[in-house]
Every structure is written in C-alpha cells, then in structure tokens.
Amino acid sequence: MMPEALSPVRIIARKDVSDALRDRFIPLITGFLVLAALVSLIAGAIALATDDDL
C-alpha cells in the first residue's frame, strides 16, 4: 500500500474507533467477556489445585 493511501485509511479507522468507544455497547460487551474469561480462569485454577490425580 502506498504511504499516501495510508493516511485516509488511518483517518477512517480513527473515526470508527472513536465512534465505537462513544457507543457504550462495545465496551460493555468487552467488559462482560473479560469478566467471563477471568471467572473461567479462576474456576480452572481452583479445579487444578483441588485435583487429586496430581
């Protein structure tokens, strides 16, 4: 890609990111996914720690 053509792509990408962050839906969904991943990680660690087969 030519350096001259990269500038409009960056401008459009920056606008899309700012629009996505202004909308509360995407950060909310991201927060729920992070929370679910942490709960899964903690549950897996507890299951491994209490496993008698080790």
C-alpha positions as CSV (number, residue, x, y, z in Angstrom):
1,M,0.0,0.0,0.0
2,M,1.3,3.4,-0.9
3,P,2.2,5.8,2.0
4,E,-0.1,8.4,0.5
5,A,-3.1,6.0,0.5
6,L,-2.4,5.0,4.2
7,S,-3.5,8.4,5.5
8,P,-7.2,8.1,4.6
9,V,-7.3,4.6,6.0
10,R,-5.9,5.8,9.3
11,I,-8.4,8.7,9.4
12,I,-11.3,6.3,8.7
13,A,-10.0,3.8,11.3
14,R,-9.6,6.5,13.9
15,K,-13.2,7.7,13.3
16,D,-14.5,4.2,13.5
17,V,-12.7,3.5,16.8
18,S,-13.9,6.8,18.3
19,D,-17.5,6.0,17.2
20,A,-17.3,2.6,18.7
21,L,-15.9,3.9,22.0
22,R,-18.6,6.6,22.2
23,D,-21.2,3.9,21.9
24,R,-21.5,2.1,25.2
25,F,-22.4,-1.3,23.7
26,I,-18.9,-2.4,22.6
27,P,-17.1,-1.5,25.9
28,L,-19.9,-3.2,27.8
29,I,-19.7,-6.4,25.8
30,T,-15.9,-6.3,26.1
31,G,-16.2,-6.0,29.9
32,F,-18.5,-8.9,30.1
33,L,-16.2,-11.1,28.0
34,V,-13.2,-10.1,30.2
35,L,-15.2,-10.9,33.3
36,A,-16.3,-14.3,31.9
37,A,-12.7,-15.1,30.9
38,L,-11.5,-14.2,34.5
39,V,-14.2,-16.4,36.1
40,S,-13.2,-19.3,33.8
41,L,-9.5,-18.9,34.6
42,I,-10.2,-18.8,38.3
43,A,-12.5,-21.8,38.2
44,G,-9.9,-23.7,36.2
45,A,-7.2,-22.8,38.7
46,I,-9.3,-24.0,41.6
47,A,-10.2,-27.2,39.8
48,L,-6.5,-27.9,39.1
49,A,-5.5,-27.0,42.7
50,T,-8.1,-29.4,44.2
51,D,-7.4,-32.3,41.7
52,D,-6.4,-35.5,43.5
53,D,-4.8,-37.0,40.4
54,L,-1.7,-34.9,40.5
